[in-house]
């Protein structure tokens, strides 16, 4: 497959992204200069992929890789996921047995999601989009009349459910507001959380003491509908809930019901069904800020993925470990239950 035995073979199959979305011109050129690239972006046939597989040093993308297919890839050293989710279409245990690095691009999205989450929180705190709609409809309320439910983020009690890439980036963004940040993350020991300057807490305490609650957890069998009606009932009256990570972590029906009853306000960027049905009750609620899965997918984040891919491929080709993408933990990668995020190339 390669016309230069000195250059490792990289299979490029980055769906749902197109190469031009995640690589700058300079990065794409460097990729082809440093590696023999088998570009299968326009060829989705299993035959083309299987022909390239025996010589492949790395795969950029996440095509189906069952054990029998991996057995035909003796030179494979890295699987670089550029979509953001790890799916069960890969035999991860075989990857680890064969010494294949399993890498994810999650860190590229963290800053974008953190900044967007802050924006949603400030909107909920001050009714920004709500009062904008009222103004356009001729129902604006001036000065204090429009601020009856306004609160400050400064010195507020903040809860984070999950403290991975998103939680750590959000903590940094929130620092200037000097909040008390309590974190529930069963995958991290208390000491690791304290090192980041946050307060470790159980789920019940985080829910009950949060004026602003950010839901940032990934979805596993254990976390599916983690925030059900019973748990959402623990949230203080008037709290602000921001959901930007994985939709199945929250019981959306219970969340919408809580907003409809006036118990709390919510901003939602991820939904159980996307696109959201036209008649969804959330569309008519003034107490919800609605967002169409926009938190992380901005051009700067996409292009950061390409830079990360190029940097880590270059390191691994030199016999060094990857340094920029997230290394998927062997103990965790098989537990994720994320769904694909569709998007044009």
C-alpha positions in Angstrom: 0.0 0.0 0.0 2.9 2.4 0.6 5.3 3.8 -2.0 7.7 5.0 0.7 8.6 2.3 3.2 10.1 5.0 5.5 6.8 6.7 6.1 4.1 5.0 8.3 0.8 4.3 6.7 -2.2 6.3 8.1 -5.7 5.4 7.1 -7.8 8.5 7.0 -11.5 7.8 7.5 -12.7 10.7 9.7 -16.5 10.5 9.4 -18.7 12.2 10.4 -16.2 15.0 9.9 -14.6 15.9 6.6 -10.8 16.3 6.5 -11.1 19.9 5.6 -13.2 20.5 8.7 -10.5 19.2 11.1 -7.3 20.0 9.3 -5.9 23.4 8.3 -4.2 23.5 4.9 -0.8 23.5 6.7 -1.7 20.5 8.9 -3.2 18.5 6.0 -0.1 19.1 4.0 2.2 18.1 6.9 0.2 15.0 7.4 0.9 13.9 3.8 4.5 14.9 4.0 5.2 12.9 7.1 3.0 9.8 6.4 1.7 7.7 3.6 -2.0 8.7 3.8 -4.6 6.2 2.5 -7.5 8.7 2.1 -10.8 6.7 2.3 -13.0 9.7 3.0 -14.6 9.3 -0.4 -14.5 5.5 -0.5 -16.7 3.9 2.1 -16.2 0.4 0.8 -15.1 -2.3 3.2 -12.8 -3.7 0.5 -10.7 -0.5 0.3 -10.3 -0.4 4.0 -9.4 -4.0 4.3 -6.7 -3.6 1.6 -5.1 -0.8 3.5 -5.4 -2.4 7.0 -2.3 -4.8 6.9 0.1 -2.0 6.4 -1.6 0.6 8.6 0.3 2.2 11.4 -2.7 4.3 12.5 -6.3 4.9 11.7 -7.9 8.3 12.0 -11.5 7.7 12.6 -13.6 4.9 14.1 -14.6 2.4 11.5 -15.8 -1.1 12.6 -12.9 -3.0 14.1 -14.0 -6.4 15.4 -11.3 -8.8 16.7 -11.0 -10.6 13.4 -10.3 -7.4 11.5 -7.7 -6.2 14.1 -6.0 -9.5 13.6 -5.3 -8.5 10.0 -3.6 -5.3 11.3 -0.3 -6.4 12.8 1.4 -3.0 12.3 -1.4 -1.0 13.8 -0.3 1.2 16.7 -3.0 3.9 17.1 -6.7 4.4 16.7 -7.4 8.2 16.7 -11.1 8.9 17.3 -12.0 12.3 15.9 -15.7 12.2 16.5 -15.7 12.5 20.3 -17.4 9.3 21.4 -16.2 5.8 21.8 -18.6 3.3 20.3 -18.9 -0.5 20.8 -18.0 -1.1 17.1 -14.4 -1.6 18.2 -12.9 -4.5 20.1 -11.0 -2.4 22.6 -9.6 -5.3 24.5 -7.9 -6.6 21.4 -6.5 -3.1 20.7 -4.9 -3.1 24.1 -3.6 -6.7 23.7 -2.0 -5.7 20.4 -0.4 -2.5 21.8 -2.7 -0.1 20.0 -3.1 3.3 21.5 -6.9 4.2 21.7 -7.1 8.0 21.6 -10.0 10.5 21.7 -10.4 14.1 20.8 -12.5 15.2 23.8 -10.0 17.8 25.0 -10.4 19.8 21.8 -14.0 20.5 22.7 -13.5 21.3 26.4 -12.9 25.0 26.2 -15.7 25.7 23.8 -18.2 23.8 25.9 -16.9 25.5 29.1 -17.4 29.0 27.6 -20.8 28.1 26.2 -21.9 26.6 29.6 -20.9 29.9 31.2 -23.0 31.7 28.7 -26.0 29.5 29.4 -25.6 30.0 33.1 -25.4 33.8 32.8 -28.5 33.7 30.6 -30.4 31.7 33.2 -29.2 34.0 35.9 -30.3 37.2 34.3 -33.0 36.2 31.8 -31.1 37.5 28.8 -32.7 35.6 26.0 -36.1 35.6 27.7 -36.2 39.4 28.0 -34.8 39.7 24.5 -37.9 37.8 23.2 -40.2 40.0 25.3 -38.6 43.2 24.0 -39.0 42.0 20.4 -42.7 41.3 21.1 -43.2 44.7 22.7 -43.4 43.3 26.2 -40.1 44.6 27.6 -39.8 45.5 31.3 -37.5 48.2 32.3 -34.9 48.4 35.1 -35.9 46.4 38.2 -39.2 45.3 36.7 -37.4 42.8 34.5 -35.1 41.5 37.2 -37.4 39.9 39.7 -35.7 36.5 39.5 -32.2 37.7 38.7 -29.3 36.2 40.7 -25.5 36.5 40.7 -23.0 33.8 39.7 -20.5 35.6 42.0 -19.9 33.6 45.2 -22.7 31.2 44.2 -23.0 27.6 45.2 -22.1 25.7 42.0 -22.4 21.9 41.5 -20.7 19.9 38.8 -21.9 16.4 38.0 -18.8 14.9 36.3 -15.3 16.3 36.3 -13.6 15.1 33.2 -12.3 17.4 30.4 -15.4 19.5 30.5 -15.5 19.9 34.3 -11.9 20.9 34.5 -12.2 23.5 31.8 -15.4 24.9 33.3 -13.8 25.2 36.7 -11.1 27.4 35.2 -13.7 29.6 33.4 -15.7 30.0 36.6 -12.7 31.0 38.8 -13.2 34.7 38.3 -16.7 34.5 39.9 -15.3 33.0 43.1 -18.0 30.4 43.5 -18.0 27.4 45.9 -17.7 24.4 43.5 -18.9 21.0 44.7 -18.2 18.1 42.5 -19.7 14.6 42.2 -17.6 12.2 40.2 -17.5 8.5 41.3 -14.6 7.9 39.0 -12.3 10.2 40.9 -11.0 10.1 44.5 -11.5 13.0 46.8 -7.8 13.9 46.7 -7.8 14.3 42.9 -10.8 16.7 43.2 -9.2 18.7 46.0 -6.1 19.2 43.9 -8.2 21.1 41.4 -9.6 23.3 44.1 -13.1 21.9 44.2 -15.1 20.3 47.0 -15.7 16.6 46.7 -19.3 15.7 47.5 -22.0 13.0 47.1 -24.6 13.4 44.5 -27.3 14.3 47.0 -25.2 17.1 48.5 -24.3 18.5 45.1 -27.9 18.6 44.0 -29.3 20.0 47.3 -26.7 22.8 47.7 -26.4 24.0 44.1 -27.8 27.3 42.9 -26.2 26.5 39.5 -26.0 22.8 38.5 -23.9 21.8 35.5 -24.5 18.3 34.2 -21.2 17.2 32.5 -21.1 13.5 32.9 -20.7 10.9 30.2 -23.3 8.2 29.8 -22.7 4.6 31.1 -25.2 2.0 32.2 -24.7 3.4 35.7 -25.3 7.1 34.8 -28.3 6.7 32.4 -31.1 8.8 33.9 -28.9 9.4 36.9 -30.8 12.7 37.4 -34.3 11.2 37.5 -37.5 12.8 39.0 -36.5 11.8 42.5 -33.0 13.4 42.2 -34.3 16.5 40.4 -36.7 17.0 43.4 -33.6 17.6 45.5 -32.6 20.7 43.6 -33.3 23.9 45.5 -36.3 26.1 44.3 -35.1 28.6 41.7 -31.9 26.7 40.9 -30.4 26.9 37.4 -29.6 23.6 35.6 -27.3 23.5 32.6 -27.1 20.3 30.6 -24.3 20.2 28.0 -22.9 16.8 28.1 -24.9 13.6 27.4 -28.7 13.7 27.1 -29.4 10.2 28.7 -27.8 11.3 32.0 -31.0 13.3 32.7 -34.6 12.2 32.6 -35.7 14.9 30.2 -39.4 14.4 30.9 -38.8 15.1 34.6 -36.6 18.0 33.7 -39.2 19.6 31.5 -41.9 19.0 34.1 -39.8 20.7 36.8 -39.4 23.8 34.6 -43.1 23.8 33.7 -44.0 23.7 37.4 -41.7 26.7 38.1 -39.4 24.7 40.4 -36.2 25.6 38.6 -34.9 27.0 35.3 -32.9 25.0 32.8 -30.7 25.4 29.7 -30.4 22.3 27.5 -28.0 21.7 24.7 -28.4 17.9 24.2 -31.6 16.0 23.7 -32.7 12.4 23.6 -33.9 12.8 20.0 -32.2 15.1 17.6 -33.6 17.0 15.8 -36.1 17.7 18.6 -39.7 17.1 17.4 -41.6 20.2 16.4 -44.3 19.7 19.1 -41.8 19.1 22.0 -43.2 20.8 25.2 -39.8 22.4 25.9 -40.3 24.7 22.9 -43.1 26.6 24.8 -41.4 27.0 28.2 -40.1 30.5 29.1 -38.1 28.9 31.8 -35.9 27.0 29.4 -33.0 28.2 27.2 -33.0 25.9 24.2 -29.8 25.0 22.2 -29.4 22.6 19.3 -26.2 20.7 20.4 -24.0 23.7 19.7 -21.8 23.9 22.7 -18.6 22.2 21.4 -18.8 22.1 17.6 -17.2 25.4 16.6 -14.5 25.8 13.9 -11.7 26.4 16.4 -12.5 23.1 18.2 -12.6 21.2 15.0 -9.3 22.5 13.8 -7.7 21.8 17.2 -8.6 18.1 16.6 -6.5 18.1 13.4 -3.5 19.7 15.2 -3.8 17.1 18.0 -3.9 14.2 15.5 -0.9 15.5 13.6 1.1 16.1 16.8 0.4 12.7 18.3 0.9 10.8 15.1 4.3 12.5 14.8 5.3 11.5 18.3 4.2 7.9 17.9 6.0 7.6 14.6 9.2 8.5 16.6 8.4 5.8 19.2 7.1 8.3 21.8 3.8 8.2 23.6 0.9 10.5 22.5 0.8 13.8 24.4 -2.2 15.7 23.2 -5.2 13.5 22.6 -7.0 11.8 25.5 -5.8 8.2 26.1 -8.8 6.0 26.6 -8.5 4.1 29.9 -8.7 0.4 29.4 -11.0 0.1 32.4 -13.4 2.7 31.1 -13.6 2.7 27.4 -15.9 -0.3 27.2 -18.4 1.3 29.6 -19.4 4.3 27.6 -22.8 4.2 26.0 -22.7 7.3 23.8 -24.5 7.7 20.6 -23.1 9.0 17.3 -23.4 12.7 16.7 -24.4 13.2 13.0 -23.0 16.1 11.1 -22.0 17.0 7.6 -18.5 16.8 6.5 
